[in-house]
């Protein structure tokens, strides 16, 4: 249950644990998109392959991205069915943006710069209804 709660936006950054882990791996030099997916590089496996691709899309294809360099998207079946697009996607060389770096040091909140609209456990999370998780206190924070 704690692993699921950790995927709620964190109090300080507005990103969940898997998104933060992606940024951390990127800062450590993993610049290939697939290398950031949970099944590939780290133990956090709350999300599967498709969900991880969607999370990475959310970090890269938004008004104020945390990640730059991600090629074709969105990460859907269509991209996988087009061999050339899928190859371009896999060959993308990613980097952190200034926002991504600030998120890693807990100096920025992703939701202050970007719209949030996603589902988590039957609850739609939006900027106005953004339930958060405080990992230090292990507490759920109401919007």
Backbone bond lengths (Angstrom), bond angles and torsions (degrees), N, CA, C in turn:
res aa  C-N    CA-C-N  psi(-1)  N-CA   C-N-CA  omega(-1)  CA-C   N-CA-C  phi
1 X - - - 1.442 - - 1.531 111.09 -
2 X 1.326 117.45 -37.79 1.469 120.66 -179.56 1.522 110.17 -62.60
3 X 1.341 117.86 -40.26 1.464 119.92 179.47 1.533 111.24 -60.55
4 X 1.306 117.46 -37.31 1.464 120.37 176.58 1.523 110.99 -67.59
5 X 1.320 117.55 -43.72 1.466 120.62 178.45 1.524 111.17 -62.96
6 X 1.325 116.89 -34.50 1.466 120.41 178.99 1.525 112.70 -66.37
7 X 1.327 117.49 -15.80 1.457 120.82 177.32 1.523 112.58 -84.50
8 X 1.326 116.96 -8.96 1.460 119.39 170.52 1.527 107.79 -67.76
9 X 1.319 117.34 155.15 1.462 118.43 176.72 1.530 110.69 -56.56
10 X 1.326 115.21 133.20 1.452 119.94 178.57 1.523 110.34 -70.49
11 X 1.303 114.81 151.08 1.464 121.29 -179.72 1.531 111.79 -53.22
12 X 1.317 117.93 -44.48 1.466 121.57 -173.09 1.522 113.75 -83.99
13 X 1.335 118.40 -33.54 1.464 120.18 -169.26 1.525 115.19 -112.34
14 X 1.311 117.40 -19.99 1.459 119.70 -175.94 1.517 113.45 76.49
15 X 1.341 117.37 9.29 1.465 122.39 178.19 1.524 109.80 -119.93
16 X 1.331 115.02 150.84 1.452 120.64 176.36 1.520 111.90 -81.27
17 X 1.325 115.33 173.91 1.466 121.66 -175.35 1.528 112.61 -61.00
18 X 1.322 118.73 -40.74 1.471 120.06 -179.47 1.521 110.70 -67.37
19 X 1.323 117.39 -40.96 1.463 119.99 177.52 1.530 110.73 -63.01
20 X 1.316 116.50 -42.37 1.463 119.94 178.52 1.523 110.73 -65.04
21 X 1.320 117.22 -37.47 1.465 120.52 177.93 1.527 110.13 -65.38
22 X 1.312 118.06 -38.42 1.468 121.13 176.59 1.532 110.33 -59.86
23 X 1.335 116.67 -45.53 1.463 120.21 179.06 1.529 110.84 -63.98
24 X 1.321 116.51 -39.45 1.464 120.57 178.74 1.524 110.88 -62.99
25 X 1.327 117.12 -46.70 1.464 120.77 178.74 1.523 110.91 -61.22
26 X 1.318 116.31 -39.88 1.455 120.74 178.05 1.531 110.25 -62.57
27 X 1.312 117.03 -41.05 1.467 120.51 178.70 1.526 111.74 -67.18
28 X 1.324 116.98 -22.29 1.467 122.29 179.00 1.528 112.41 -89.00
29 X 1.343 116.72 0.78 1.453 119.96 174.86 1.515 116.61 105.22
30 X 1.321 118.13 3.94 1.468 120.33 174.85 1.524 106.04 -82.64
31 X 1.330 117.66 102.03 1.469 121.05 -173.05 1.520 113.49 -104.72
32 X 1.316 118.07 -2.16 1.462 122.41 178.47 1.523 109.01 -88.99
33 X 1.340 118.58 132.20 1.464 119.47 -176.52 1.526 113.64 -57.15
34 X 1.306 117.57 -44.95 1.466 119.91 -177.43 1.534 110.38 -65.40
35 X 1.313 117.22 -29.55 1.459 120.96 177.58 1.514 113.64 -65.20
36 X 1.328 117.12 -16.98 1.460 120.84 179.03 1.525 112.58 -89.31
37 X 1.321 116.87 -11.34 1.462 120.52 -177.41 1.522 110.48 -69.94
38 X 1.341 116.78 142.23 1.468 120.48 -176.34 1.526 114.82 -55.10
39 X 1.300 118.25 -37.65 1.463 119.80 -176.90 1.523 111.45 -70.01
40 X 1.327 116.82 -14.72 1.460 120.24 -172.77 1.520 113.80 -97.34
41 X 1.315 118.52 -43.49 1.465 120.95 -168.78 1.522 116.48 -120.56
42 X 1.273 120.04 -21.26 1.455 118.62 -174.23 1.515 111.35 -144.20
43 X 1.286 116.37 172.44 1.456 122.48 -170.36 1.519 115.01 -82.92
44 X 1.319 118.38 -20.51 1.464 120.20 -178.23 1.525 108.90 -66.29
45 X 1.331 116.02 110.95 1.458 119.20 -175.76 1.521 111.62 -126.08
46 X 1.307 115.87 45.26 1.452 120.41 176.61 1.521 109.23 -72.08
47 X 1.334 116.02 -38.19 1.456 121.68 -179.16 1.515 110.53 -105.83
48 X 1.325 114.85 148.27 1.454 120.83 175.83 1.517 111.49 -88.71
49 X 1.300 114.61 -172.37 1.460 123.84 -176.73 1.525 112.30 -54.54
50 X 1.330 117.93 -51.77 1.461 121.77 -175.30 1.518 111.56 -67.98
51 X 1.326 116.03 -40.37 1.456 119.81 178.97 1.523 111.08 -66.01
52 X 1.331 116.75 -38.41 1.470 120.50 178.50 1.524 110.65 -62.81
53 X 1.319 116.49 -41.70 1.460 120.24 177.00 1.516 111.64 -61.51
54 X 1.308 116.48 -38.91 1.460 120.89 177.89 1.526 111.33 -66.69
55 X 1.333 117.16 -40.02 1.465 120.35 177.53 1.532 111.15 -62.91
56 X 1.334 116.11 -43.22 1.461 119.70 179.08 1.532 110.33 -64.77
57 X 1.328 117.29 -41.21 1.469 120.71 174.54 1.524 110.25 -54.67
58 X 1.330 115.98 -43.93 1.453 120.55 -178.70 1.517 113.66 -63.60
59 X 1.316 116.79 -30.03 1.462 121.23 178.21 1.528 112.14 -79.11
60 X 1.327 116.37 -24.77 1.467 121.07 -172.94 1.521 114.62 -106.48
61 X 1.307 117.61 -34.17 1.462 121.37 -175.03 1.523 109.88 -109.84
62 X 1.306 116.03 74.54 1.463 122.89 -178.64 1.525 107.97 -150.31
63 X 1.321 118.49 170.19 1.468 119.84 -178.02 1.529 114.19 -56.77
64 X 1.333 117.95 -40.33 1.469 121.87 179.10 1.532 107.84 -125.92
65 X 1.331 117.02 85.99 1.463 119.91 -174.43 1.529 113.74 -68.58
66 X 1.322 114.21 149.74 1.467 121.95 172.95 1.524 109.84 -94.49
67 X 1.338 115.48 -18.59 1.466 123.11 -177.32 1.521 108.46 -129.29
68 X 1.326 116.59 135.70 1.466 120.00 175.03 1.528 109.55 -118.06
69 X 1.329 114.77 160.51 1.453 120.94 174.74 1.517 115.69 95.58
70 X 1.326 118.08 -1.52 1.465 120.13 -179.23 1.515 109.11 -75.07
71 X 1.322 115.78 123.23 1.461 121.81 -177.41 1.504 112.96 -71.64
72 X 1.299 114.81 -146.37 1.461 122.58 -176.27 1.518 112.37 -43.70
73 X 1.259 114.55 146.80 1.449 121.79 175.78 1.512 107.54 -159.30
74 X 1.271 118.13 -178.99 1.448 127.57 -3.85 1.520 112.16 -73.63
75 X 1.307 115.60 166.13 1.459 122.50 -177.80 1.522 108.70 -78.66
76 X 1.332 114.83 89.75 1.465 121.99 -176.76 1.522 109.13 -133.52
77 X 1.317 114.25 179.30 1.463 119.25 176.59 1.525 111.92 -60.74
78 X 1.323 116.59 -34.15 1.466 120.52 -179.02 1.526 111.74 -59.00
79 X 1.314 117.10 -41.79 1.459 119.51 179.35 1.534 110.65 -66.37
80 X 1.321 116.56 -33.61 1.463 120.24 179.08 1.527 112.10 -73.59
81 X 1.316 116.21 -27.56 1.460 120.13 179.74 1.524 113.00 -80.86
82 X 1.316 117.07 -12.27 1.461 122.14 177.75 1.529 107.61 -107.89
83 X 1.320 116.33 100.66 1.459 121.81 -172.49 1.523 113.10 -54.25
84 X 1.328 117.17 -42.91 1.466 120.24 -178.76 1.532 112.07 -65.75
85 X 1.326 116.54 -44.78 1.471 119.82 177.64 1.524 111.15 -62.66
86 X 1.321 115.65 -41.84 1.459 119.63 -179.23 1.527 110.84 -64.92
87 X 1.316 117.07 -39.72 1.475 120.55 177.48 1.527 110.68 -64.88
88 X 1.329 116.77 -42.62 1.471 119.49 177.08 1.522 110.98 -60.81
89 X 1.316 115.37 -41.76 1.464 119.69 178.71 1.526 110.37 -60.29
90 X 1.309 116.17 -49.71 1.471 120.53 -177.23 1.524 112.41 -65.22
91 X 1.339 117.32 -25.97 1.468 121.13 -179.61 1.531 112.55 -89.82
92 X 1.324 117.45 0.16 1.464 120.48 177.85 1.524 109.32 -56.18
93 X 1.321 115.96 143.34 1.468 122.57 176.02 1.520 106.59 -113.44
94 X 1.292 116.48 110.06 1.454 121.72 -172.77 1.522 112.12 -91.54
95 X 1.314 114.80 158.36 1.459 121.15 172.75 1.526 108.25 -151.18
96 X 1.313 114.76 160.53 1.455 120.68 176.42 1.522 109.61 -79.88
97 X 1.293 116.30 141.63 1.459 121.45 170.72 1.536 107.21 -87.05
98 X 1.320 117.75 171.63 1.473 118.45 174.21 1.538 112.15 -55.55
99 X 1.340 117.46 -37.30 1.463 119.73 177.02 1.526 110.05 -63.67
100 X 1.328 117.71 -43.55 1.457 120.80 178.62 1.516 112.24 -58.41
101 X 1.321 116.51 -42.11 1.464 120.97 177.71 1.527 110.66 -64.59
102 X 1.328 117.51 -42.37 1.467 121.06 178.94 1.530 111.49 -65.36
103 X 1.326 116.95 -34.81 1.463 120.37 177.22 1.528 111.04 -64.68
104 X 1.312 115.97 -40.53 1.467 119.97 -179.83 1.529 112.32 -62.45
105 X 1.308 116.92 -29.77 1.466 120.77 179.70 1.530 111.33 -98.53
106 X 1.323 117.09 10.42 1.464 124.58 176.29 1.522 111.76 61.09
107 X 1.340 116.49 33.17 1.456 121.09 179.50 1.527 112.44 -100.54
108 X 1.316 116.87 -6.26 1.462 121.04 179.73 1.519 110.00 -137.90
109 X 1.314 114.64 162.78 1.452 122.79 178.12 1.533 107.32 -122.44
110 X 1.313 116.91 116.70 1.464 122.94 -177.74 1.532 111.53 -53.37
111 X 1.324 116.89 -38.21 1.468 120.47 -175.60 1.531 112.51 -71.81
112 X 1.299 119.08 -14.07 1.470 120.92 175.33 1.525 111.49 -76.54
113 X 1.322 116.25 -18.18 1.462 121.46 -175.07 1.527 113.74 -113.21
114 X 1.328 116.67 -15.94 1.462 120.66 -172.61 1.523 111.42 -138.89
115 X 1.332 116.21 148.82 1.460 118.78 174.50 1.529 109.89 -70.80
116 X 1.313 115.73 141.86 1.463 122.24 176.78 1.521 107.18 -112.55
117 X 1.317 116.37 128.56 1.453 121.89 175.72 1.517 107.53 -156.82
118 X 1.335 115.22 96.84 1.460 119.99 177.76 1.513 109.26 -155.64
119 X 1.300 114.35 163.17 1.456 120.98 -179.22 1.518 109.73 -100.34
120 X 1.322 114.53 140.90 1.462 121.38 176.18 1.518 106.52 -141.08
121 X 1.317 115.49 111.72 1.464 120.48 176.15 1.516 115.11 53.12
122 X 1.309 118.48 41.13 1.458 121.86 178.01 1.520 114.15 85.28
123 X 1.316 117.28 3.71 1.460 121.76 179.15 1.520 108.94 -117.88
124 X 1.331 116.22 128.67 1.458 119.16 176.24 1.520 108.84 -81.96
125 X 1.320 115.16 121.37 1.452 121.20 176.88 1.522 108.58 -93.42
126 X 1.304 116.68 127.04 1.459 122.74 174.93 1.531 106.88 -133.87
127 X 1.314 116.84 171.94 1.461 119.65 178.41 1.529 111.29 -58.15
128 X 1.329 116.83 -35.37 1.471 120.46 179.86 1.526 112.59 -80.14
129 X 1.311 116.53 -24.82 1.472 121.48 -179.76 1.523 109.02 -125.18
130 X 1.308 116.00 64.33 1.462 120.54 -175.08 1.528 110.59 -104.69
131 X 1.323 114.46 92.24 1.452 119.68 172.40 1.520 107.24 -65.03
132 X 1.310 116.54 142.39 1.460 121.08 -178.11 1.521 110.40 -129.93
133 X 1.315 113.34 163.70 1.458 121.59 178.22 1.523 108.74 -121.33
134 X 1.306 116.21 132.29 1.462 122.42 175.61 1.516 106.83 -104.40
135 X 1.354 117.48 99.21 1.469 119.49 -175.10 1.525 113.41 -64.94
136 X 1.328 117.69 -32.05 1.456 120.41 -179.10 1.521 112.63 -64.34
137 X 1.320 115.67 -40.55 1.463 121.29 -179.77 1.523 113.16 -99.06
138 X 1.337 115.63 -4.28 1.462 121.80 -176.10 1.524 109.96 50.62
139 X 1.340 113.62 54.18 1.454 120.07 -176.21 1.519 111.47 -130.16
140 X 1.311 115.32 140.86 1.451 123.28 174.62 1.526 108.33 -84.66
141 X 1.328 117.12 132.75 1.468 121.82 -177.31 1.521 108.19 -115.82
142 X 1.311 115.46 119.07 1.461 121.57 179.77 1.530 109.94 -69.79
143 X 1.336 116.65 153.02 1.476 119.84 177.72 1.519 112.56 -60.83
